[in-house]
Amino acid sequence: MAEKNVHIEIYGTEIVCASCVNAPSSIDTYEWLQAAITRKYPDQSFTIDYIDIEQPIENDRQKDWAQKVQEDEYFYPLVLVENEVIGEGYIQLKPVYASLEAHGFIPKND
């Protein structure tokens, strides 16, 4: 089991990314990832935050990431695990799971 609380961040906005046709919204991605991670890694400690890039952000590090998304350096939703980019635009579970397992997460046996 992971020994520390892993921090996951989803950056996005209510508007669906113009380049991400048929992809879920950023908030839908946040909710989907939260549910999927909880199912696959029950009782393992993680924090998942949704950061709306259109709203005021007080944390300087988060503000920097949000600005990169706003300046089209990254598509949204942008997913970070421990401040490392794991995916952008159309998010897939496999890279997210791989990152979590690299941080010590152990998947539940089905």
Residue, then its C-alpha position, 0 to 999 in steps of 0.5 A: m500500500a502507498e505510504k504517503n498521500v498521493h496528490i492528484e490534480i485536474y485542471g480544466t473548465e466547464i467548457v469542453c476543450a475544442s480539440c477534444v471532440n466527444a471527450p467528457s468535460s473536465i469536471d466529468t473527468y475529475e469525478w470519473l477518475q475519483a470513482a475509478i481510483t477509489r474502486k481500483y485502490p480502495d483504502q489507499s490514501f490520495t487527494i484529488d483536486y479540481i482546479d477551475i482555470e477560469q476561477p481565481i487561484e491563490n496557490d502560486r504553483q497551481k496558478d502557474w499550471a493553470q496559466k500554461v493551460q490557458e496559454d494552450e501549452y496543454f489541453y484540458p483537462l490536464v491531469l497531474v500526479e505529484n506535480e507530474v503531467i500524466g495526461e491532457g485532453y482525452i484522459q485514459l486510465k492506464p497512464v494514471y494507474a501506472s503513475l499511482e502504482a509507481h507511487g506504491f499503490i497496489p490494485k485491488n484483486d478482483 
